[in-house]
Amino acid sequence: MEPTTTMTSNAGQMGETRDPSDLSLVEIAEQLEKVTGWIETQRVREREARAAYDRVRQETESNISRIRDYAKELVKHQQRKMSSFSGILGQPEAAKSVAGSRASPSPRTGGTPKNLAEAILAIWSLDRYSEALTTEDIAAALKDVGYQTDAAEASIRSSVNQALAKLCGTGRVVRLRADGSPIPPRDKSSRARKYIAATRLPEDVVL
């Protein structure tokens, strides 16, 4: 019978093999002695491949991390430059109003707010409301600043939305995206997910 080639490779691996039925007992014993070596050779190849894969994976993850950091820097500088361009084009009003809002004191919480807009601003003067809030959060917090109304819940939310639109227009409240980044006043297309008083924004935030 012709030899049967099952695997052809480098030294230490199976080469041309014969059908076991054609082997003598001595030859079978010799082949069995080689089996362990063949298997170990394959394990070595496997370990080398895994090590190479790990190196590539670690290098890839490192590169992706650097790319993401670079993208964050790009976005930050893009926002700064766009803000500068707005000033050059004669659109500094919103930025000025925001700066003025940050310096102005928060509404007092000692008395009852005169209107809904004052009540909304008063919410952020409370320590427990220092973070960004949704429209629903704001509507629920009105009672904490003494604002009372007999309107239905849906009507209150609608009124809150209208008041927020005016406050955002004057720069006293800032709209935020889902990821928490501020929406520039000139951006009329992005949808706000949360809101925060301008006085609560970090000083280094550029709109």
Beta strands, then each sheet from edge to edge (+ up, - down):
strand 1: 4-5
strand 2: 16-17
strand 3: 173-176
strand 4: 194-197
sheet 1: 1+ 2-
sheet 2: 3+ 4-
end
